[in-house]
Amino acid sequence: MPEITRIPAKMAELRCCVMIATYNNDHALSEVLQNTLLYCRDVIVVNDGSTDNTSAILNAFPQVKRIDIAQNTGKGWALRQGFKYAISQGFRYALTLDSDGQHFPEDIPSFLEAIESNPDAMIIGARNMVQEAVPGTSSFGHKFSIFWFKVETGQTVPDVQTGYRLYPLDCVRDLGRFYTKKYEFEVEVLVRLAWAGVKILSVPVKVYYAPKESRVSHFRKFRDFSRVSIVNSILVFMALLWVRPFLFFKNMRKKSAREFIRKYFLDSADSNTRIACSVGVGMFMGVIPIWGWQIMASFGIAYLLRLNRFLTVAFSNISLPPLLPVILFASYHTGGIVLGQNSSSMSYSPGIDFQWIRSNLVQYLVGSVVFGVILGATSGLITYLLLSVFRKTKPVKTDEH
């Protein structure tokens, strides 16, 4: 760990500033600034319409750059204004910490070590949330946010709600317009950075929670938690319906078919049966009419059945263009056979869509389940036979996928 006297020079070399958004935290702000200035000479404070003694405290720190917002708008808006200013001043990174004394500036060197090894990554300060002083609502929100972040991005991070973060400003600028202004902004920006391919890393940090009787929080439990929940719902919908499938196929194009087959089939530690079942279940889930929820449902089924989760989810994505019209037609035609209805006069057309299906809903629903079972069983059987022929050694079964 570098000596504290070397940290300000390292911050300047990396073009990294510290950004503090504050609202009515005059009880802790002065100490936070004093401790932070030991580690960084470029400190930006965004005063988000404070009505207490904040302005007078900032006047006592002329070396601090300040942005004053006339009326309290929200933490997200304050951070957005701070990012714009930092970018205009030529900073490459902005390290945000809270003004209430929860965060310890002595953890700053951990962020610097991480960003030096991973330029342009997003570094999150992961708090210890199992200590006794952590409020019950904070612990619940912590677990809640981790779950939804994984659904939205496919990534697991140890702390999503922390305000102790190091942002790569060029990546933030490239995201374009933001839509949130309060606490939920920290959810929006993190998810969108992950969607943009920015590496999300974590470093352990300490956290201080004041005793309940002296704790000051501007987080309004019902209203702000509801806002965060609404944003998460929108992001989940976008992720399942478009972003996650798009990123999956984008990543697939970067790998050759030979590399994919070798890694997930020939060299896999899973048994032939497990791989074949994963493919078959994935194909079935891709056919049945749960549009927009294939990824979540496939992941859950794979987890419960102890299948290879990656392969199950991967093959559930067959119901995307250009295969979707083919699957709709085959499902409808299969339904006609099962129900004894005449559909032989209908020919396949790439223009088959959901509006066409609506007028033939029952036949399609029955056919999709039957066709899904047939396709899943057939693809699973073919996969098993091919693996039996081309795999030379018997793999060791594992549950790590």
C-alpha positions as CSV (number, residue, x, y, z in Angstrom):
1,M,0.0,0.0,0.0
2,P,1.5,3.4,-1.0
3,E,2.3,5.9,1.7
4,I,-0.4,8.5,2.3
5,T,1.9,11.3,1.2
6,R,2.2,9.8,-2.3
7,I,-1.5,9.4,-2.9
8,P,-2.3,13.0,-3.9
9,A,0.4,12.9,-6.6
10,K,-0.9,9.5,-7.8
11,M,-4.5,10.9,-8.0
12,A,-3.2,13.8,-10.1
13,E,-1.2,11.5,-12.3
14,L,-4.3,9.4,-13.0
15,R,-6.4,12.5,-13.5
16,C,-8.8,11.3,-10.7
17,C,-10.9,13.7,-8.6
18,V,-13.0,13.0,-5.5
19,M,-16.6,14.0,-5.8
20,I,-18.9,14.5,-2.8
21,A,-22.7,15.2,-3.3
22,T,-24.1,16.6,-0.1
23,Y,-27.4,17.7,1.3
24,N,-27.8,18.9,4.9
25,N,-24.9,16.9,6.4
26,D,-23.2,19.7,8.2
27,H,-22.6,17.5,11.2
28,A,-20.1,15.4,9.3
29,L,-19.1,17.4,6.2
30,S,-16.1,19.2,7.7
31,E,-14.4,16.1,9.0
32,V,-15.1,14.3,5.7
33,L,-13.4,17.1,3.8
34,Q,-10.4,17.3,6.1
35,N,-9.7,13.6,5.8
36,T,-10.3,13.5,2.1
37,L,-7.9,16.3,1.3
38,L,-5.1,14.2,2.8
39,Y,-5.5,11.9,-0.1
40,C,-6.6,14.2,-3.0
41,R,-6.1,17.8,-3.9
42,D,-8.9,17.8,-6.5
43,V,-12.1,17.6,-4.5
44,I,-15.4,18.6,-6.0
45,V,-18.4,19.1,-3.7
46,V,-21.9,19.4,-5.1
47,N,-24.1,21.2,-2.7
48,D,-27.6,20.0,-3.5
49,G,-29.7,22.8,-2.1
50,S,-28.6,22.4,1.5
51,T,-30.5,24.6,4.0
52,D,-28.2,24.0,7.0
53,N,-24.7,25.2,7.7
54,T,-23.2,23.5,4.6
55,S,-22.4,26.7,2.7
56,A,-20.4,28.2,5.6
57,I,-18.4,24.9,6.0
58,L,-17.5,25.0,2.3
59,N,-16.4,28.6,2.6
60,A,-13.8,27.4,5.1
61,F,-12.3,25.1,2.4
62,P,-11.4,27.5,-0.5
63,Q,-9.2,24.8,-2.1
64,V,-12.4,22.7,-2.7
65,K,-14.2,23.1,-6.0
66,R,-17.9,23.6,-5.4
67,I,-21.1,23.4,-7.4
68,D,-24.2,25.0,-5.8
69,I,-27.6,23.8,-6.8
70,A,-30.3,26.3,-5.6
71,Q,-33.0,23.7,-4.7
72,N,-32.6,20.2,-3.6
73,T,-33.2,17.9,-6.6
74,G,-31.7,14.6,-5.6
75,K,-28.4,12.7,-5.4
76,G,-28.6,11.5,-8.9
77,W,-29.0,15.0,-10.3
78,A,-26.1,16.2,-8.1
79,L,-23.8,13.5,-9.4
80,R,-24.8,14.2,-13.0
81,Q,-23.8,17.8,-12.6
82,G,-20.6,16.8,-10.9
83,F,-19.7,14.5,-13.7
84,K,-20.3,17.1,-16.3
85,Y,-18.0,19.6,-14.5
86,A,-15.3,16.9,-13.9
87,I,-15.3,16.0,-17.6
88,S,-15.1,19.7,-18.6
89,Q,-12.0,20.0,-16.3
90,G,-10.2,17.1,-18.0
91,F,-10.6,14.5,-15.3
92,R,-10.5,10.9,-16.4
93,Y,-12.0,9.4,-13.2
94,A,-14.3,10.5,-10.4
95,L,-14.2,8.8,-7.1
96,T,-17.5,9.4,-5.2
97,L,-18.0,9.1,-1.5
98,D,-20.8,10.1,0.8
99,S,-20.7,13.2,3.0
100,D,-22.3,11.6,6.1
101,G,-19.1,10.0,7.3
102,Q,-20.0,6.4,6.3
103,H,-17.0,6.1,4.0
104,F,-13.3,6.2,5.0
105,P,-11.0,8.2,2.7
106,E,-8.1,5.9,3.8
107,D,-9.6,3.3,1.4
108,I,-8.9,5.5,-1.6
109,P,-5.5,3.7,-2.3
110,S,-7.4,0.4,-2.9
111,F,-9.4,2.1,-5.7
112,L,-6.2,3.5,-7.2
113,E,-4.5,0.1,-7.2
114,A,-7.5,-1.5,-8.9
115,I,-7.8,1.2,-11.6
116,E,-4.1,1.1,-12.4
117,S,-4.4,-2.6,-13.2
118,N,-7.7,-2.2,-15.0
119,P,-7.9,1.2,-16.8
120,D,-11.5,2.3,-17.6
121,A,-13.1,-0.2,-15.3
122,M,-15.8,0.7,-12.8
123,I,-14.6,0.1,-9.3
124,I,-17.1,-0.4,-6.5
125,G,-16.3,-0.2,-2.8
126,A,-17.9,-3.4,-1.3
127,R,-19.0,-2.8,2.2
128,N,-19.1,-5.3,5.1
129,M,-22.9,-5.6,5.5
130,V,-22.8,-8.4,8.1
131,Q,-21.6,-6.2,11.0
132,E,-24.0,-5.5,13.9
133,A,-24.4,-1.8,13.2
134,V,-25.9,-2.3,9.8
135,P,-29.7,-1.3,9.8
136,G,-32.1,-4.1,8.8
137,T,-33.5,-2.2,5.9
138,S,-30.0,-1.6,4.5
139,S,-29.2,-5.3,4.7
140,F,-32.5,-6.2,2.9
141,G,-31.9,-3.5,0.2
142,H,-28.3,-4.8,-0.2
143,K,-29.5,-8.3,-1.0
144,F,-32.4,-7.1,-3.1
145,S,-30.2,-5.0,-5.3
146,I,-27.6,-7.7,-5.8
147,F,-30.3,-10.1,-7.1
148,W,-31.7,-7.7,-9.6
149,F,-28.4,-6.6,-10.8
150,K,-27.5,-10.2,-11.7
151,V,-30.9,-10.6,-13.5
152,E,-30.2,-7.4,-15.4
153,T,-26.6,-7.9,-16.3
154,G,-25.7,-11.6,-15.7
155,Q,-23.0,-10.4,-13.3
156,T,-22.6,-10.9,-9.5
157,V,-21.1,-8.1,-7.5
158,P,-20.8,-8.0,-3.7
159,D,-22.4,-4.5,-3.3
160,V,-24.6,-2.6,-5.7
161,Q,-26.0,0.1,-3.4
162,T,-22.7,1.6,-2.2
163,G,-22.0,5.2,-3.0
164,Y,-18.2,4.6,-2.7
165,R,-17.3,4.2,-6.4
166,L,-14.7,5.1,-8.9
167,Y,-16.3,6.1,-12.2
168,P,-14.5,6.1,-15.6
169,L,-15.8,9.4,-16.9
170,D,-15.3,8.8,-20.6
171,C,-17.5,5.7,-20.3
172,V,-20.1,7.6,-18.3
173,R,-20.2,10.4,-21.0
174,D,-20.6,7.8,-23.8
175,L,-23.8,6.5,-22.2
176,G,-25.5,9.7,-23.3
177,R,-28.7,10.8,-21.7
178,F,-29.7,9.7,-18.2
179,Y,-33.3,9.4,-17.0
180,T,-33.2,9.4,-13.2
181,K,-32.4,12.1,-10.7
182,K,-32.5,10.6,-7.2
183,Y,-31.0,7.6,-5.5
184,E,-32.1,5.3,-8.3
185,F,-29.5,7.0,-10.6
186,E,-26.8,4.9,-9.0
187,V,-28.7,1.8,-10.2
188,E,-29.2,3.1,-13.7
189,V,-25.6,4.2,-14.3
190,L,-24.2,0.9,-13.0
191,V,-26.4,-1.3,-15.1
192,R,-25.9,0.7,-18.2
193,L,-22.1,0.7,-17.8
194,A,-22.3,-3.1,-17.5
195,W,-24.5,-3.3,-20.6
196,A,-21.9,-1.1,-22.4
197,G,-19.2,-3.7,-21.7
198,V,-17.4,-1.8,-18.9
199,K,-15.7,-4.1,-16.5
200,I,-17.3,-4.0,-13.0
201,L,-14.8,-4.7,-10.2
202,S,-15.0,-4.5,-6.5
203,V,-12.6,-3.6,-3.6
204,P,-13.4,-4.1,0.1
205,V,-14.0,-0.9,2.0
206,K,-14.9,-0.1,5.6
207,V,-18.2,1.5,6.5
208,Y,-19.4,3.3,9.6
209,Y,-23.1,3.4,10.6
210,A,-23.7,5.9,13.4
211,P,-25.9,4.8,16.3
212,K,-29.6,4.9,15.5
213,E,-30.4,7.9,17.7
214,S,-27.8,10.1,16.0
215,R,-28.1,8.7,12.5
216,V,-29.1,11.2,9.7
217,S,-30.5,9.7,6.5
218,H,-32.3,11.4,3.7
219,F,-33.3,8.1,2.2
220,R,-37.1,8.0,2.4
221,K,-37.7,4.3,2.8
222,F,-41.1,3.9,1.1
223,R,-40.8,6.6,-1.6
224,D,-37.2,6.1,-2.6
225,F,-37.3,2.3,-2.3
226,S,-40.4,2.4,-4.6
227,R,-38.5,4.5,-7.1
228,V,-35.6,2.1,-7.1
229,S,-37.9,-0.8,-7.5
230,I,-39.6,0.8,-10.5
231,V,-36.3,1.5,-12.2
232,N,-35.2,-2.1,-11.6
233,S,-38.4,-3.3,-13.1
234,I,-37.8,-1.3,-16.2
235,L,-34.2,-2.4,-16.5
236,V,-35.2,-6.0,-16.0
237,F,-37.8,-5.8,-18.8
238,M,-35.2,-4.2,-21.1
239,A,-32.6,-6.8,-20.2
240,L,-34.7,-9.8,-20.7
241,L,-36.5,-8.6,-23.8
242,W,-33.5,-7.1,-25.7
243,V,-30.2,-6.4,-24.0
244,R,-29.3,-9.8,-22.7
245,P,-30.1,-11.7,-25.9
246,F,-28.3,-9.0,-28.0
247,L,-25.2,-9.2,-25.8
248,F,-25.3,-13.0,-26.0
249,F,-25.3,-13.1,-29.8
250,K,-22.7,-10.3,-29.9
251,N,-20.4,-12.3,-27.7
252,M,-21.1,-15.5,-29.7
253,R,-19.9,-13.7,-32.9
254,K,-16.6,-13.0,-31.3
255,K,-15.9,-16.7,-30.8
256,S,-15.6,-19.3,-33.5
257,A,-18.0,-22.2,-33.7
258,R,-15.1,-24.5,-33.1
259,E,-14.0,-22.7,-30.0
260,F,-17.6,-22.8,-28.6
261,I,-18.0,-26.5,-29.3
262,R,-14.7,-27.3,-27.8
263,K,-15.2,-25.3,-24.6
264,Y,-18.8,-26.1,-23.8
265,F,-19.1,-29.6,-25.3
266,L,-15.9,-31.5,-26.0
267,D,-13.8,-30.2,-23.1
268,S,-16.6,-29.6,-20.7
269,A,-16.4,-31.3,-17.2
270,D,-20.1,-32.1,-17.5
271,S,-21.4,-35.6,-18.4
272,N,-22.8,-36.3,-21.8
273,T,-26.3,-36.7,-20.2
274,R,-26.1,-33.3,-18.4
275,I,-25.0,-31.5,-21.6
276,A,-27.7,-33.2,-23.7
277,C,-30.4,-32.4,-21.1
278,S,-29.2,-28.8,-20.9
279,V,-29.5,-28.4,-24.7
280,G,-32.9,-30.1,-24.8
281,V,-34.4,-28.1,-22.0
282,G,-33.0,-24.9,-23.5
283,M,-34.6,-25.6,-26.8
284,F,-38.0,-26.4,-25.2
285,M,-37.9,-23.2,-23.2
286,G,-37.1,-21.2,-26.4
287,V,-40.2,-22.5,-28.1
288,I,-42.9,-22.2,-25.4
289,P,-44.7,-18.8,-25.4
290,I,-43.1,-17.0,-22.6
291,W,-41.6,-14.2,-24.7
292,G,-39.3,-11.9,-22.9
293,W,-38.9,-14.3,-20.0
294,Q,-37.0,-17.1,-21.6
295,I,-33.7,-16.2,-20.0
296,M,-35.0,-15.9,-16.4
297,A,-37.2,-19.0,-16.7
298,S,-34.4,-21.1,-18.3
299,F,-31.9,-20.0,-15.7
300,G,-34.3,-21.0,-12.9
301,I,-35.1,-24.4,-14.5
302,A,-31.5,-25.2,-15.1
303,Y,-30.7,-24.3,-11.5
304,L,-33.4,-26.5,-10.1
305,L,-32.5,-29.4,-12.3
306,R,-28.8,-29.0,-11.8
307,L,-28.1,-28.5,-15.5
308,N,-25.5,-26.5,-17.2
309,R,-27.0,-23.0,-16.8
310,F,-25.0,-21.4,-19.6
311,L,-26.0,-24.0,-22.2
312,T,-29.6,-24.0,-21.1
313,V,-29.9,-20.2,-21.4
314,A,-27.9,-20.1,-24.6
315,F,-30.2,-22.5,-26.5
316,S,-33.3,-20.9,-25.1
317,N,-32.5,-17.9,-27.3
318,I,-33.5,-19.7,-30.5
319,S,-36.8,-17.8,-30.5
320,L,-35.2,-14.6,-31.7
321,P,-35.1,-13.4,-35.4
322,P,-34.6,-14.8,-37.9
323,L,-35.8,-18.2,-36.4
324,L,-38.9,-16.8,-34.7
325,P,-41.2,-17.0,-37.8
326,V,-40.1,-20.6,-38.4
327,I,-40.8,-21.5,-34.8
328,L,-44.2,-19.8,-34.9
329,F,-45.2,-21.6,-38.1
330,A,-44.0,-25.0,-36.9
331,S,-45.8,-24.6,-33.5
332,Y,-49.0,-23.6,-35.3
333,H,-48.8,-26.5,-37.8
334,T,-48.1,-29.0,-34.9
335,G,-51.1,-27.7,-33.1
336,G,-53.3,-28.3,-36.1
337,I,-52.1,-32.0,-36.3
338,V,-52.7,-32.5,-32.5
339,L,-56.2,-30.9,-32.6
340,G,-57.1,-32.5,-35.9
341,Q,-57.6,-29.1,-37.6
342,N,-56.6,-28.6,-41.2
343,S,-53.6,-26.3,-41.6
344,S,-52.0,-28.1,-44.6
345,S,-53.2,-25.4,-46.9
346,M,-51.1,-22.7,-45.1
347,S,-47.6,-22.2,-46.3
348,Y,-44.6,-20.8,-44.4
349,S,-44.0,-17.0,-44.8
350,P,-41.3,-14.9,-43.1
351,G,-44.1,-12.4,-42.4
352,I,-45.6,-14.6,-39.8
353,D,-45.9,-12.6,-36.6
354,F,-47.7,-12.4,-33.3
355,Q,-50.7,-10.6,-34.8
356,W,-51.1,-13.6,-37.1
357,I,-50.8,-15.9,-34.1
358,R,-53.5,-14.1,-32.1
359,S,-56.3,-15.2,-34.4
360,N,-55.2,-18.8,-34.0
361,L,-54.2,-18.7,-30.3
362,V,-55.4,-22.1,-29.0
363,Q,-53.9,-24.0,-31.9
364,Y,-50.7,-22.2,-31.5
365,L,-50.4,-22.7,-27.7
366,V,-51.1,-26.4,-27.9
367,G,-48.7,-26.8,-30.8
368,S,-45.9,-24.8,-29.2
369,V,-45.8,-27.1,-26.1
370,V,-45.9,-30.2,-28.3
371,F,-43.4,-28.9,-30.8
372,G,-41.2,-27.7,-27.9
373,V,-41.2,-31.2,-26.4
374,I,-40.4,-32.8,-29.8
375,L,-37.6,-30.3,-30.6
376,G,-36.1,-30.5,-27.1
377,A,-36.1,-34.3,-27.0
378,T,-34.7,-34.6,-30.5
379,S,-32.0,-32.0,-30.0
380,G,-31.0,-33.6,-26.7
381,L,-30.9,-37.1,-28.2
382,I,-28.8,-35.9,-31.2
383,T,-26.4,-34.0,-28.8
384,Y,-26.0,-37.1,-26.6
385,L,-25.2,-39.4,-29.6
386,L,-22.7,-36.9,-31.1
387,L,-21.0,-36.5,-27.7
388,S,-20.8,-40.3,-27.3
389,V,-19.0,-40.5,-30.7
390,F,-16.6,-37.5,-30.5
391,R,-15.7,-37.3,-26.8
392,K,-12.7,-39.5,-26.1
393,T,-12.7,-39.4,-22.3
394,K,-15.5,-39.6,-19.7
395,P,-15.8,-36.3,-18.0
396,V,-16.2,-35.7,-14.3
397,K,-19.6,-34.3,-13.3
398,T,-19.5,-30.9,-11.7
399,D,-22.1,-28.4,-10.4
400,E,-20.0,-25.3,-10.9
401,H,-21.9,-24.0,-14.0
